[in-house]
Amino acid sequence: MNTGNKFVLEKITSEEYGPERPPNDWADTALLIPHESLRREISCMRASIDKLVAMVVGEEDREVQNWQIQFFCEWVVEWLEPSIHEHHDNEEDIYFPWIATKAE
C-alpha cells in the first residue's frame, strides 16, 4: 500500500521521507505524521527566534517589544514543551509497547 499520494511530498520536513522516498505503509505514516507536526512547530520556533534576534541587533526596521518576547516564551513553556513531552509519553506508554507486541 503506497501512501505517498496522501501527502504533499515536497512539503514533508522528514529527512527519511520525501518525493524520492515516499512513506509506504501504516508503519511509515504512524511515525511520520506526529513527528511532522513537531518538526513544523520547531521550525516556526526557529523562525521566530531568528526574527526576534534580528530585531534586537537592529537588522529589522523595528525594535523588539517586550510583549513579543513574553508571548514567545509563554508559547514555548505553555504549549511547545508540554506538547513534546506528551508526544514522548504517548510513544513510551502506548506506541512502543504496542509495536513490541507485533515484533514478538
PDB file as gemmi writes it, atoms N, CA and C in Angstrom:
CRYST1    1.000    1.000    1.000  90.00  90.00  90.00 P 1                      
ATOM      1  N   MET A   1       0.850  -1.176   0.000  1.00  0.00           N  
ATOM      2  CA  MET A   1       0.000   0.000   0.000  1.00  0.00           C  
ATOM      3  C   MET A   1       0.893   1.236   0.000  1.00  0.00           C  
ATOM      4  N   ASN A   2       0.927   1.948  -1.066  1.00  0.00           N  
ATOM      5  CA  ASN A   2       1.731   3.163  -1.144  1.00  0.00           C  
ATOM      6  C   ASN A   2       0.892   4.338  -0.664  1.00  0.00           C  
ATOM      7  N   THR A   3       1.381   5.038   0.366  1.00  0.00           N  
ATOM      8  CA  THR A   3       0.634   6.159   0.938  1.00  0.00           C  
ATOM      9  C   THR A   3       1.161   7.496   0.457  1.00  0.00           C  
ATOM     10  N   GLY A   4       2.137   7.497  -0.438  1.00  0.00           N  
ATOM     11  CA  GLY A   4       2.747   8.730  -0.888  1.00  0.00           C  
ATOM     12  C   GLY A   4       1.776   9.730  -1.484  1.00  0.00           C  
ATOM     13  N   ASN A   5       0.695   9.254  -2.087  1.00  0.00           N  
ATOM     14  CA  ASN A   5      -0.247  10.172  -2.704  1.00  0.00           C  
ATOM     15  C   ASN A   5      -1.129  10.879  -1.683  1.00  0.00           C  
ATOM     16  N   LYS A   6      -1.032  10.550  -0.403  1.00  0.00           N  
ATOM     17  CA  LYS A   6      -1.826  11.198   0.637  1.00  0.00           C  
ATOM     18  C   LYS A   6      -1.084  12.365   1.276  1.00  0.00           C  
ATOM     19  N   PHE A   7       0.116  12.629   0.839  1.00  0.00           N  
ATOM     20  CA  PHE A   7       0.940  13.687   1.390  1.00  0.00           C  
ATOM     21  C   PHE A   7       1.411  14.601   0.271  1.00  0.00           C  
ATOM     22  N   VAL A   8       1.649  15.861   0.605  1.00  0.00           N  
ATOM     23  CA  VAL A   8       2.338  16.760  -0.327  1.00  0.00           C  
ATOM     24  C   VAL A   8       3.821  16.519  -0.048  1.00  0.00           C  
ATOM     25  N   LEU A   9       4.394  15.620  -0.803  1.00  0.00           N  
ATOM     26  CA  LEU A   9       5.731  15.111  -0.501  1.00  0.00           C  
ATOM     27  C   LEU A   9       6.800  16.196  -0.497  1.00  0.00           C  
ATOM     28  N   GLU A  10       6.620  17.230  -1.280  1.00  0.00           N  
ATOM     29  CA  GLU A  10       7.600  18.316  -1.315  1.00  0.00           C  
ATOM     30  C   GLU A  10       7.588  19.138  -0.028  1.00  0.00           C  
ATOM     31  N   LYS A  11       6.533  19.034   0.752  1.00  0.00           N  
ATOM     32  CA  LYS A  11       6.423  19.815   1.986  1.00  0.00           C  
ATOM     33  C   LYS A  11       6.747  19.011   3.240  1.00  0.00           C  
ATOM     34  N   ILE A  12       7.022  17.738   3.098  1.00  0.00           N  
ATOM     35  CA  ILE A  12       7.373  16.919   4.255  1.00  0.00           C  
ATOM     36  C   ILE A  12       8.727  17.370   4.782  1.00  0.00           C  
ATOM     37  N   THR A  13       8.817  17.537   6.091  1.00  0.00           N  
ATOM     38  CA  THR A  13      10.062  18.008   6.701  1.00  0.00           C  
ATOM     39  C   THR A  13      11.001  16.868   7.085  1.00  0.00           C  
ATOM     40  N   SER A  14      10.545  15.647   6.979  1.00  0.00           N  
ATOM     41  CA  SER A  14      11.336  14.481   7.353  1.00  0.00           C  
ATOM     42  C   SER A  14      12.580  14.351   6.496  1.00  0.00           C  
ATOM     43  N   GLU A  15      13.650  13.893   7.104  1.00  0.00           N  
ATOM     44  CA  GLU A  15      14.867  13.577   6.352  1.00  0.00           C  
ATOM     45  C   GLU A  15      14.802  12.160   5.783  1.00  0.00           C  
ATOM     46  N   GLU A  16      13.834  11.373   6.245  1.00  0.00           N  
ATOM     47  CA  GLU A  16      13.699   9.983   5.797  1.00  0.00           C  
ATOM     48  C   GLU A  16      12.750   9.825   4.615  1.00  0.00           C  
ATOM     49  N   TYR A  17      11.716  10.668   4.559  1.00  0.00           N  
ATOM     50  CA  TYR A  17      10.698  10.538   3.520  1.00  0.00           C  
ATOM     51  C   TYR A  17      10.611  11.813   2.700  1.00  0.00           C  
ATOM     52  N   GLY A  18      10.201  11.665   1.456  1.00  0.00           N  
ATOM     53  CA  GLY A  18      10.045  12.803   0.574  1.00  0.00           C  
ATOM     54  C   GLY A  18       9.673  12.321  -0.811  1.00  0.00           C  
ATOM     55  N   PRO A  19       9.791  13.180  -1.823  1.00  0.00           N  
ATOM     56  CA  PRO A  19       9.400  12.794  -3.181  1.00  0.00           C  
ATOM     57  C   PRO A  19      10.140  11.561  -3.713  1.00  0.00           C  
ATOM     58  N   GLU A  20      11.426  11.440  -3.369  1.00  0.00           N  
ATOM     59  CA  GLU A  20      12.200  10.285  -3.846  1.00  0.00           C  
ATOM     60  C   GLU A  20      11.934   9.026  -3.032  1.00  0.00           C  
ATOM     61  N   ARG A  21      11.501   9.184  -1.801  1.00  0.00           N  
ATOM     62  CA  ARG A  21      11.230   8.040  -0.920  1.00  0.00           C  
ATOM     63  C   ARG A  21       9.956   8.328  -0.122  1.00  0.00           C  
ATOM     64  N   PRO A  22       8.796   8.121  -0.730  1.00  0.00           N  
ATOM     65  CA  PRO A  22       7.546   8.399  -0.017  1.00  0.00           C  
ATOM     66  C   PRO A  22       7.283   7.339   1.052  1.00  0.00           C  
ATOM     67  N   PRO A  23       6.475   7.677   2.047  1.00  0.00           N  
ATOM     68  CA  PRO A  23       6.086   6.660   3.025  1.00  0.00           C  
ATOM     69  C   PRO A  23       5.306   5.557   2.314  1.00  0.00           C  
ATOM     70  N   ASN A  24       5.544   4.315   2.714  1.00  0.00           N  
ATOM     71  CA  ASN A  24       4.964   3.176   2.005  1.00  0.00           C  
ATOM     72  C   ASN A  24       3.743   2.551   2.657  1.00  0.00           C  
ATOM     73  N   ASP A  25       3.664   2.590   3.970  1.00  0.00           N  
ATOM     74  CA  ASP A  25       2.579   1.859   4.625  1.00  0.00           C  
ATOM     75  C   ASP A  25       2.239   2.509   5.963  1.00  0.00           C  
ATOM     76  N   TRP A  26       1.361   1.849   6.721  1.00  0.00           N  
ATOM     77  CA  TRP A  26       0.909   2.397   8.004  1.00  0.00           C  
ATOM     78  C   TRP A  26       2.074   2.602   8.961  1.00  0.00           C  
ATOM     79  N   ALA A  27       3.080   1.738   8.923  1.00  0.00           N  
ATOM     80  CA  ALA A  27       4.210   1.862   9.844  1.00  0.00           C  
ATOM     81  C   ALA A  27       4.982   3.155   9.570  1.00  0.00           C  
ATOM     82  N   ASP A  28       5.174   3.460   8.300  1.00  0.00           N  
ATOM     83  CA  ASP A  28       5.855   4.707   7.943  1.00  0.00           C  
ATOM     84  C   ASP A  28       5.032   5.917   8.380  1.00  0.00           C  
ATOM     85  N   THR A  29       3.748   5.897   8.065  1.00  0.00           N  
ATOM     86  CA  THR A  29       2.915   7.062   8.383  1.00  0.00           C  
ATOM     87  C   THR A  29       2.669   7.197   9.873  1.00  0.00           C  
ATOM     88  N   ALA A  30       2.649   6.104  10.610  1.00  0.00           N  
ATOM     89  CA  ALA A  30       2.443   6.176  12.062  1.00  0.00           C  
ATOM     90  C   ALA A  30       3.572   6.942  12.738  1.00  0.00           C  
ATOM     91  N   LEU A  31       4.756   6.872  12.187  1.00  0.00           N  
ATOM     92  CA  LEU A  31       5.872   7.644  12.723  1.00  0.00           C  
ATOM     93  C   LEU A  31       5.972   9.019  12.079  1.00  0.00           C  
ATOM     94  N   LEU A  32       5.603   9.118  10.810  1.00  0.00           N  
ATOM     95  CA  LEU A  32       5.746  10.375  10.085  1.00  0.00           C  
ATOM     96  C   LEU A  32       4.795  11.452  10.583  1.00  0.00           C  
ATOM     97  N   ILE A  33       3.534  11.141  10.717  1.00  0.00           N  
ATOM     98  CA  ILE A  33       2.522  12.162  10.991  1.00  0.00           C  
ATOM     99  C   ILE A  33       2.766  12.915  12.297  1.00  0.00           C  
ATOM    100  N   PRO A  34       2.922  12.244  13.441  1.00  0.00           N  
ATOM    101  CA  PRO A  34       3.129  13.026  14.668  1.00  0.00           C  
ATOM    102  C   PRO A  34       4.452  13.791  14.684  1.00  0.00           C  
ATOM    103  N   HIS A  35       5.474  13.234  14.067  1.00  0.00           N  
ATOM    104  CA  HIS A  35       6.762  13.926  14.050  1.00  0.00           C  
ATOM    105  C   HIS A  35       6.759  15.106  13.088  1.00  0.00           C  
ATOM    106  N   GLU A  36       5.964  15.024  12.038  1.00  0.00           N  
ATOM    107  CA  GLU A  36       5.842  16.144  11.098  1.00  0.00           C  
ATOM    108  C   GLU A  36       5.337  17.380  11.826  1.00  0.00           C  
ATOM    109  N   SER A  37       4.322  17.230  12.630  1.00  0.00           N  
ATOM    110  CA  SER A  37       3.769  18.395  13.334  1.00  0.00           C  
ATOM    111  C   SER A  37       4.787  18.983  14.307  1.00  0.00           C  
ATOM    112  N   LEU A  38       5.524  18.137  14.987  1.00  0.00           N  
ATOM    113  CA  LEU A  38       6.546  18.642  15.915  1.00  0.00           C  
ATOM    114  C   LEU A  38       7.667  19.358  15.162  1.00  0.00           C  
ATOM    115  N   ARG A  39       8.097  18.788  14.045  1.00  0.00           N  
ATOM    116  CA  ARG A  39       9.156  19.442  13.264  1.00  0.00           C  
ATOM    117  C   ARG A  39       8.684  20.793  12.734  1.00  0.00           C  
ATOM    118  N   ARG A  40       7.435  20.885  12.332  1.00  0.00           N  
ATOM    119  CA  ARG A  40       6.905  22.160  11.839  1.00  0.00           C  
ATOM    120  C   ARG A  40       6.853  23.203  12.952  1.00  0.00           C  
ATOM    121  N   GLU A  41       6.434  22.795  14.137  1.00  0.00           N  
ATOM    122  CA  GLU A  41       6.396  23.728  15.265  1.00  0.00           C  
ATOM    123  C   GLU A  41       7.805  24.198  15.628  1.00  0.00           C  
ATOM    124  N   ILE A  42       8.757  23.285  15.625  1.00  0.00           N  
ATOM    125  CA  ILE A  42      10.138  23.653  15.932  1.00  0.00           C  
ATOM    126  C   ILE A  42      10.694  24.573  14.844  1.00  0.00           C  
ATOM    127  N   SER A  43      10.327  24.336  13.598  1.00  0.00           N  
ATOM    128  CA  SER A  43      10.738  25.217  12.512  1.00  0.00           C  
ATOM    129  C   SER A  43      10.169  26.627  12.718  1.00  0.00           C  
ATOM    130  N   CYS A  44       8.918  26.708  13.128  1.00  0.00           N  
ATOM    131  CA  CYS A  44       8.314  28.023  13.421  1.00  0.00           C  
ATOM    132  C   CYS A  44       9.020  28.687  14.600  1.00  0.00           C  
ATOM    133  N   MET A  45       9.395  27.897  15.594  1.00  0.00           N  
ATOM    134  CA  MET A  45      10.114  28.441  16.738  1.00  0.00           C  
ATOM    135  C   MET A  45      11.447  29.043  16.287  1.00  0.00           C  
ATOM    136  N   ARG A  46      12.166  28.313  15.446  1.00  0.00           N  
ATOM    137  CA  ARG A  46      13.454  28.815  14.947  1.00  0.00           C  
ATOM    138  C   ARG A  46      13.271  30.105  14.150  1.00  0.00           C  
ATOM    139  N   ALA A  47      12.244  30.158  13.322  1.00  0.00           N  
ATOM    140  CA  ALA A  47      11.980  31.373  12.544  1.00  0.00           C  
ATOM    141  C   ALA A  47      11.647  32.543  13.467  1.00  0.00           C  
ATOM    142  N   SER A  48      10.895  32.264  14.520  1.00  0.00           N  
ATOM    143  CA  SER A  48      10.567  33.328  15.482  1.00  0.00           C  
ATOM    144  C   SER A  48      11.809  33.824  16.203  1.00  0.00           C  
ATOM    145  N   ILE A  49      12.673  32.902  16.590  1.00  0.00           N  
ATOM    146  CA  ILE A  49      13.917  33.296  17.253  1.00  0.00           C  
ATOM    147  C   ILE A  49      14.765  34.145  16.312  1.00  0.00           C  
ATOM    148  N   ASP A  50      14.892  33.708  15.062  1.00  0.00           N  
ATOM    149  CA  ASP A  50      15.673  34.476  14.085  1.00  0.00           C  
ATOM    150  C   ASP A  50      15.112  35.883  13.933  1.00  0.00           C  
ATOM    151  N   LYS A  51      13.799  36.011  13.868  1.00  0.00           N  
ATOM    152  CA  LYS A  51      13.169  37.319  13.712  1.00  0.00           C  
ATOM    153  C   LYS A  51      13.406  38.184  14.949  1.00  0.00           C  
ATOM    154  N   LEU A  52      13.236  37.606  16.142  1.00  0.00           N  
ATOM    155  CA  LEU A  52      13.462  38.363  17.375  1.00  0.00           C  
ATOM    156  C   LEU A  52      14.912  38.826  17.480  1.00  0.00           C  
ATOM    157  N   VAL A  53      15.840  37.946  17.165  1.00  0.00           N  
ATOM    158  CA  VAL A  53      17.262  38.307  17.216  1.00  0.00           C  
ATOM    159  C   VAL A  53      17.556  39.426  16.225  1.00  0.00           C  
ATOM    160  N   ALA A  54      17.012  39.309  15.013  1.00  0.00           N  
ATOM    161  CA  ALA A  54      17.231  40.354  14.006  1.00  0.00           C  
ATOM    162  C   ALA A  54      16.695  41.696  14.491  1.00  0.00           C  
ATOM    163  N   MET A  55      15.585  41.676  15.207  1.00  0.00           N  
ATOM    164  CA  MET A  55      15.026  42.912  15.742  1.00  0.00           C  
ATOM    165  C   MET A  55      15.906  43.456  16.863  1.00  0.00           C  
ATOM    166  N   VAL A  56      16.452  42.588  17.680  1.00  0.00           N  
ATOM    167  CA  VAL A  56      17.296  43.014  18.803  1.00  0.00           C  
ATOM    168  C   VAL A  56      18.594  43.644  18.298  1.00  0.00           C  
ATOM    169  N   VAL A  57      19.199  43.048  17.287  1.00  0.00           N  
ATOM    170  CA  VAL A  57      20.500  43.550  16.808  1.00  0.00           C  
ATOM    171  C   VAL A  57      20.363  44.632  15.744  1.00  0.00           C  
ATOM    172  N   GLY A  58      19.140  45.027  15.440  1.00  0.00           N  
ATOM    173  CA  GLY A  58      18.932  46.137  14.526  1.00  0.00           C  
ATOM    174  C   GLY A  58      18.930  45.793  13.056  1.00  0.00           C  
ATOM    175  N   GLU A  59      18.747  44.529  12.711  1.00  0.00           N  
ATOM    176  CA  GLU A  59      18.688  44.129  11.308  1.00  0.00           C  
ATOM    177  C   GLU A  59      17.278  44.279  10.730  1.00  0.00           C  
ATOM    178  N   GLU A  60      16.322  44.637  11.557  1.00  0.00           N  
ATOM    179  CA  GLU A  60      14.940  44.850  11.128  1.00  0.00           C  
ATOM    180  C   GLU A  60      14.600  46.327  11.266  1.00  0.00           C  
ATOM    181  N   ASP A  61      13.545  46.732  10.589  1.00  0.00           N  
ATOM    182  CA  ASP A  61      13.120  48.133  10.640  1.00  0.00           C  
ATOM    183  C   ASP A  61      12.502  48.522  11.983  1.00  0.00           C  
ATOM    184  N   ARG A  62      12.137  47.554  12.761  1.00  0.00           N  
ATOM    185  CA  ARG A  62      11.516  47.870  14.056  1.00  0.00           C  
ATOM    186  C   ARG A  62      12.247  47.157  15.181  1.00  0.00           C  
ATOM    187  N   GLU A  63      12.068  47.673  16.376  1.00  0.00           N  
ATOM    188  CA  GLU A  63      12.705  47.086  17.550  1.00  0.00           C  
ATOM    189  C   GLU A  63      11.783  46.038  18.167  1.00  0.00           C  
ATOM    190  N   VAL A  64      12.395  45.081  18.817  1.00  0.00           N  
ATOM    191  CA  VAL A  64      11.612  44.059  19.501  1.00  0.00           C  
ATOM    192  C   VAL A  64      10.892  44.697  20.697  1.00  0.00           C  
ATOM    193  N   GLN A  65       9.674  44.253  20.901  1.00  0.00           N  
ATOM    194  CA  GLN A  65       8.874  44.735  22.021  1.00  0.00           C  
ATOM    195  C   GLN A  65       8.859  43.670  23.116  1.00  0.00           C  
ATOM    196  N   ASN A  66       8.759  44.111  24.355  1.00  0.00           N  
ATOM    197  CA  ASN A  66       8.747  43.160  25.476  1.00  0.00           C  
ATOM    198  C   ASN A  66       7.646  42.123  25.328  1.00  0.00           C  
ATOM    199  N   TRP A  67       6.470  42.529  24.866  1.00  0.00           N  
ATOM    200  CA  TRP A  67       5.365  41.593  24.751  1.00  0.00           C  
ATOM    201  C   TRP A  67       5.675  40.486  23.751  1.00  0.00           C  
ATOM    202  N   GLN A  68       6.486  40.779  22.723  1.00  0.00           N  
ATOM    203  CA  GLN A  68       6.835  39.757  21.743  1.00  0.00           C  
ATOM    204  C   GLN A  68       7.685  38.664  22.381  1.00  0.00           C  
ATOM    205  N   ILE A  69       8.642  39.064  23.174  1.00  0.00           N  
ATOM    206  CA  ILE A  69       9.480  38.079  23.866  1.00  0.00           C  
ATOM    207  C   ILE A  69       8.650  37.324  24.893  1.00  0.00           C  
ATOM    208  N   GLN A  70       7.797  38.032  25.605  1.00  0.00           N  
ATOM    209  CA  GLN A  70       6.950  37.382  26.603  1.00  0.00           C  
ATOM    210  C   GLN A  70       6.033  36.343  25.951  1.00  0.00           C  
ATOM    211  N   PHE A  71       5.357  36.701  24.857  1.00  0.00           N  
ATOM    212  CA  PHE A  71       4.457  35.757  24.193  1.00  0.00           C  
ATOM    213  C   PHE A  71       5.224  34.562  23.635  1.00  0.00           C  
ATOM    214  N   PHE A  72       6.405  34.821  23.082  1.00  0.00           N  
ATOM    215  CA  PHE A  72       7.208  33.718  22.564  1.00  0.00           C  
ATOM    216  C   PHE A  72       7.561  32.750  23.688  1.00  0.00           C  
ATOM    217  N   CYS A  73       8.042  33.274  24.805  1.00  0.00           N  
ATOM    218  CA  CYS A  73       8.422  32.422  25.936  1.00  0.00           C  
ATOM    219  C   CYS A  73       7.220  31.664  26.492  1.00  0.00           C  
ATOM    220  N   GLU A  74       6.081  32.333  26.580  1.00  0.00           N  
ATOM    221  CA  GLU A  74       4.870  31.656  27.056  1.00  0.00           C  
ATOM    222  C   GLU A  74       4.475  30.527  26.113  1.00  0.00           C  
ATOM    223  N   TRP A  75       4.588  30.771  24.814  1.00  0.00           N  
ATOM    224  CA  TRP A  75       4.256  29.723  23.841  1.00  0.00           C  
ATOM    225  C   TRP A  75       5.166  28.511  24.019  1.00  0.00           C  
ATOM    226  N   VAL A  76       6.460  28.747  24.192  1.00  0.00           N  
ATOM    227  CA  VAL A  76       7.400  27.637  24.367  1.00  0.00           C  
ATOM    228  C   VAL A  76       7.081  26.865  25.645  1.00  0.00           C  
ATOM    229  N   VAL A  77       6.922  27.593  26.754  1.00  0.00           N  
ATOM    230  CA  VAL A  77       6.733  26.955  28.060  1.00  0.00           C  
ATOM    231  C   VAL A  77       5.348  26.317  28.199  1.00  0.00           C  
ATOM    232  N   GLU A  78       4.316  26.991  27.697  1.00  0.00           N  
ATOM    233  CA  GLU A  78       2.951  26.529  27.919  1.00  0.00           C  
ATOM    234  C   GLU A  78       2.410  25.611  26.814  1.00  0.00           C  
ATOM    235  N   TRP A  79       3.005  25.656  25.632  1.00  0.00           N  
ATOM    236  CA  TRP A  79       2.483  24.823  24.551  1.00  0.00           C  
ATOM    237  C   TRP A  79       3.524  23.883  23.956  1.00  0.00           C  
ATOM    238  N   LEU A  80       4.627  24.405  23.468  1.00  0.00           N  
ATOM    239  CA  LEU A  80       5.585  23.561  22.749  1.00  0.00           C  
ATOM    240  C   LEU A  80       6.205  22.498  23.645  1.00  0.00           C  
ATOM    241  N   GLU A  81       6.762  22.912  24.748  1.00  0.00           N  
ATOM    242  CA  GLU A  81       7.422  21.952  25.643  1.00  0.00           C  
ATOM    243  C   GLU A  81       6.441  20.884  26.146  1.00  0.00           C  
ATOM    244  N   PRO A  82       5.253  21.246  26.622  1.00  0.00           N  
ATOM    245  CA  PRO A  82       4.310  20.202  27.038  1.00  0.00           C  
ATOM    246  C   PRO A  82       3.881  19.289  25.880  1.00  0.00           C  
ATOM    247  N   SER A  83       3.754  19.837  24.677  1.00  0.00           N  
ATOM    248  CA  SER A  83       3.370  19.018  23.524  1.00  0.00           C  
ATOM    249  C   SER A  83       4.425  17.970  23.217  1.00  0.00           C  
ATOM    250  N   ILE A  84       5.686  18.365  23.283  1.00  0.00           N  
ATOM    251  CA  ILE A  84       6.772  17.415  23.021  1.00  0.00           C  
ATOM    252  C   ILE A  84       6.817  16.345  24.100  1.00  0.00           C  
ATOM    253  N   HIS A  85       6.672  16.743  25.355  1.00  0.00           N  
ATOM    254  CA  HIS A  85       6.658  15.747  26.440  1.00  0.00           C  
ATOM    255  C   HIS A  85       5.474  14.801  26.315  1.00  0.00           C  
ATOM    256  N   GLU A  86       4.302  15.338  25.993  1.00  0.00           N  
ATOM    257  CA  GLU A  86       3.108  14.495  25.817  1.00  0.00           C  
ATOM    258  C   GLU A  86       3.314  13.509  24.675  1.00  0.00           C  
ATOM    259  N   HIS A  87       3.902  13.983  23.601  1.00  0.00           N  
ATOM    260  CA  HIS A  87       4.194  13.110  22.460  1.00  0.00           C  
ATOM    261  C   HIS A  87       5.117  11.966  22.883  1.00  0.00           C  
ATOM    262  N   HIS A  88       6.187  12.286  23.588  1.00  0.00           N  
ATOM    263  CA  HIS A  88       7.118  11.238  24.014  1.00  0.00           C  
ATOM    264  C   HIS A  88       6.487  10.308  25.040  1.00  0.00           C  
ATOM    265  N   ASP A  89       5.671  10.835  25.935  1.00  0.00           N  
ATOM    266  CA  ASP A  89       4.942   9.972  26.881  1.00  0.00           C  
ATOM    267  C   ASP A  89       4.043   8.999  26.127  1.00  0.00           C  
ATOM    268  N   ASN A  90       3.343   9.487  25.114  1.00  0.00           N  
ATOM    269  CA  ASN A  90       2.465   8.618  24.320  1.00  0.00           C  
ATOM    270  C   ASN A  90       3.260   7.540  23.596  1.00  0.00           C  
ATOM    271  N   GLU A  91       4.411   7.907  23.055  1.00  0.00           N  
ATOM    272  CA  GLU A  91       5.248   6.894  22.402  1.00  0.00           C  
ATOM    273  C   GLU A  91       5.651   5.810  23.396  1.00  0.00           C  
ATOM    274  N   GLU A  92       6.130   6.226  24.563  1.00  0.00           N  
ATOM    275  CA  GLU A  92       6.627   5.264  25.556  1.00  0.00           C  
ATOM    276  C   GLU A  92       5.515   4.443  26.197  1.00  0.00           C  
ATOM    277  N   ASP A  93       4.357   5.061  26.425  1.00  0.00           N  
ATOM    278  CA  ASP A  93       3.274   4.376  27.139  1.00  0.00           C  
ATOM    279  C   ASP A  93       2.342   3.583  26.219  1.00  0.00           C  
ATOM    280  N   ILE A  94       2.206   4.026  24.960  1.00  0.00           N  
ATOM    281  CA  ILE A  94       1.216   3.403  24.067  1.00  0.00           C  
ATOM    282  C   ILE A  94       1.866   2.782  22.835  1.00  0.00           C  
ATOM    283  N   TYR A  95       2.565   3.602  22.073  1.00  0.00           N  
ATOM    284  CA  TYR A  95       3.034   3.150  20.768  1.00  0.00           C  
ATOM    285  C   TYR A  95       4.122   2.080  20.858  1.00  0.00           C  
ATOM    286  N   PHE A  96       5.175   2.341  21.626  1.00  0.00           N  
ATOM    287  CA  PHE A  96       6.276   1.376  21.703  1.00  0.00           C  
ATOM    288  C   PHE A  96       5.845   0.034  22.293  1.00  0.00           C  
ATOM    289  N   PRO A  97       5.049   0.009  23.374  1.00  0.00           N  
ATOM    290  CA  PRO A  97       4.580  -1.294  23.864  1.00  0.00           C  
ATOM    291  C   PRO A  97       3.739  -2.050  22.812  1.00  0.00           C  
ATOM    292  N   TRP A  98       2.908  -1.321  22.069  1.00  0.00           N  
ATOM    293  CA  TRP A  98       2.100  -1.966  21.040  1.00  0.00           C  
ATOM    294  C   TRP A  98       2.991  -2.528  19.943  1.00  0.00           C  
ATOM    295  N   ILE A  99       3.973  -1.748  19.495  1.00  0.00           N  
ATOM    296  CA  ILE A  99       4.909  -2.222  18.464  1.00  0.00           C  
ATOM    297  C   ILE A  99       5.659  -3.457  18.960  1.00  0.00           C  
ATOM    298  N   ALA A 100       6.016  -3.457  20.235  1.00  0.00           N  
ATOM    299  CA  ALA A 100       6.736  -4.618  20.793  1.00  0.00           C  
ATOM    300  C   ALA A 100       5.907  -5.895  20.674  1.00  0.00           C  
ATOM    301  N   THR A 101       4.591  -5.783  20.839  1.00  0.00           N  
ATOM    302  CA  THR A 101       3.745  -6.988  20.715  1.00  0.00           C  
ATOM    303  C   THR A 101       3.722  -7.496  19.276  1.00  0.00           C  
ATOM    304  N   LYS A 102       3.883  -6.608  18.314  1.00  0.00           N  
ATOM    305  CA  LYS A 102       3.883  -7.008  16.905  1.00  0.00           C  
ATOM    306  C   LYS A 102       5.216  -7.601  16.498  1.00  0.00           C  
ATOM    307  N   ALA A 103       6.283  -7.301  17.237  1.00  0.00           N  
ATOM    308  CA  ALA A 103       7.617  -7.790  16.906  1.00  0.00           C  
ATOM    309  C   ALA A 103       7.925  -9.141  17.549  1.00  0.00           C  
ATOM    310  N   GLU A 104       7.049  -9.584  18.434  1.00  0.00           N  
ATOM    311  CA  GLU A 104       7.302 -10.866  19.135  1.00  0.00           C  
ATOM    312  C   GLU A 104       7.128 -12.052  18.225  1.00  0.00           C  
TER     313      GLU A 104                                                      
END                                                                             
